[in-house]
Amino acid sequence: MTTSYQQPPAERCVKSMKKSGKLAIAMVGVLLGAGLLFFGNRVGKDAADPTPDAPPAAVSRSVEEYRAELEGRMETICAQVAGVGEIDIAVTLSGGFEYVYATDKKTTVSGESTSYVTVGSGSRESLVYITEKPPAIVGIGVVCTGGMDATVRQEVTALLSAAFGVGSNKIYVTGHK
């Protein structure tokens, strides 16, 4: 008794595709589709550590503008102190602005991972901007008419220290020559 083996429909389809050369094209298509599904969200960026660009233009300002603003505010409040007279202030800052973006922390059995939160997709994907931290004040130099008087020096130092959160050891007050 002889039995004939009949091929399943899938095998017959593959054989006919081999003959016409379409099998290779179909396999490439399947592999490309699977690759896009798996890697499509990660192309062109490192999801764990993207490099943030500058913040939105509306909040961006230069360190020099910030320094000038601080010096102006300091001169305005110090000029109100009795005995100060004519005043010039120089501020030294550390570094530049730090931009803060939203992050997402995930804790797993293997440890903790942090990634930036993004909105949009593809070329329109961007980080979620929260705020900016200004550079720290590392020193303040004050030259004023009454700067040779110990009481004026003490008042100006205490005022700047309290108003701007700078240690009194980082504030120097002297008189005009």
C-alpha positions in Angstrom: 0.0 0.0 0.0 1.4 3.3 -1.0 0.3 6.5 0.4 1.0 9.8 -1.3 2.2 12.7 0.8 0.4 15.9 0.2 2.1 19.1 1.1 0.4 21.5 3.4 -0.7 24.8 1.8 2.0 26.8 3.5 4.8 24.6 2.0 3.2 24.9 -1.5 3.0 28.7 -1.1 6.7 28.8 -0.1 7.7 26.6 -3.1 5.9 28.7 -5.6 7.4 31.9 -4.1 10.9 30.4 -4.3 10.3 29.7 -8.0 9.2 33.3 -8.7 11.9 35.0 -6.5 9.2 36.6 -4.3 10.3 34.7 -1.1 13.4 36.7 -0.7 11.4 40.0 -1.0 8.8 38.8 1.4 11.4 37.8 4.0 13.2 41.1 3.7 9.8 42.9 4.2 9.0 40.8 7.3 12.5 41.5 8.8 12.2 45.2 8.0 8.8 45.4 9.6 9.9 43.6 12.7 13.0 45.8 13.0 10.9 49.0 12.7 8.5 47.8 15.3 11.3 47.0 17.7 13.9 49.8 17.0 11.7 52.5 15.5 11.3 54.4 18.7 15.0 54.4 19.4 16.5 55.5 16.1 18.7 58.6 16.3 18.7 58.9 20.1 19.8 57.2 23.3 16.6 56.8 25.3 18.5 56.5 28.6 20.6 59.6 28.2 19.4 62.1 25.6 21.3 65.3 25.4 18.9 68.2 26.0 19.2 71.1 23.8 18.6 74.7 24.9 15.3 75.4 26.6 12.4 77.1 24.9 13.5 80.5 23.5 11.1 82.4 25.7 13.1 81.5 28.9 16.6 81.6 27.4 18.8 84.5 28.5 22.6 85.1 28.7 24.7 84.9 31.8 25.8 88.5 31.2 22.2 89.7 31.2 21.6 87.8 34.5 24.8 89.3 36.0 23.8 92.8 35.0 20.4 92.3 36.4 21.8 91.1 39.7 24.3 94.0 40.0 21.5 96.5 39.3 19.2 95.0 42.0 22.1 94.9 44.5 23.0 98.6 43.8 19.4 99.6 44.2 19.0 98.0 47.6 22.4 98.9 48.9 22.0 102.6 48.0 19.1 102.7 50.5 21.6 101.9 53.4 22.5 105.0 55.4 26.1 106.2 54.6 26.6 104.2 51.4 26.6 107.1 49.0 27.8 106.4 45.4 28.1 102.6 44.8 29.4 100.1 42.2 28.9 96.4 42.5 30.6 93.5 40.7 29.2 90.0 40.9 31.0 86.7 40.1 28.9 83.7 38.9 29.8 80.1 38.7 29.1 78.5 35.3 25.9 79.1 33.4 22.2 78.3 33.6 21.1 74.7 34.3 18.0 73.6 32.5 15.8 71.1 34.3 13.7 68.6 32.4 11.1 66.1 33.6 12.5 62.6 34.3 11.0 59.3 35.0 12.6 56.9 37.5 11.8 53.2 37.3 12.9 50.8 40.0 13.3 47.1 39.0 14.8 44.1 40.6 18.1 44.8 38.8 18.3 48.5 39.9 17.0 51.9 39.2 16.9 53.6 35.8 16.2 57.2 34.9 15.1 58.5 31.6 13.8 61.9 30.3 10.1 62.4 29.7 9.3 63.3 26.1 6.2 64.5 24.2 5.4 64.0 20.6 6.9 61.4 18.3 9.4 61.0 15.6 11.0 64.3 14.5 8.6 66.2 16.6 9.6 64.5 19.9 11.0 66.9 22.5 11.9 66.9 26.2 9.5 68.3 28.8 11.1 71.5 30.1 10.4 72.3 33.7 12.6 75.3 34.7 16.0 76.8 34.7 18.4 77.2 37.7 20.5 80.3 37.5 24.3 80.2 38.1 25.3 80.5 41.8 26.8 83.7 43.1 30.3 83.0 44.2 31.4 86.5 45.1 30.3 90.1 45.4 32.6 93.1 45.4 31.2 96.5 46.5 32.9 99.8 46.2 31.0 102.7 47.8 31.6 106.2 49.2 31.0 105.1 52.8 32.8 101.7 52.4 35.6 102.8 54.8 33.2 103.0 57.7 33.0 99.6 59.6 29.3 100.0 60.3 28.4 100.6 56.6 30.6 97.6 55.6 28.8 95.4 58.1 25.3 96.7 57.1 26.0 96.2 53.3 27.5 92.7 53.9 24.6 91.6 56.1 22.0 93.0 53.6 23.6 91.3 50.6 24.1 88.0 52.5 20.4 87.9 53.6 18.9 89.1 50.3 20.9 86.9 47.9 21.8 83.9 50.1 25.6 84.5 49.8 27.9 83.8 52.7 29.4 87.0 54.3 32.9 85.6 53.6 32.1 85.9 49.9 31.2 89.6 50.1 33.9 92.4 50.1 33.0 96.0 50.8 35.5 98.8 50.4 35.5 102.6 50.0 36.2 104.8 46.9 39.7 106.2 46.7 
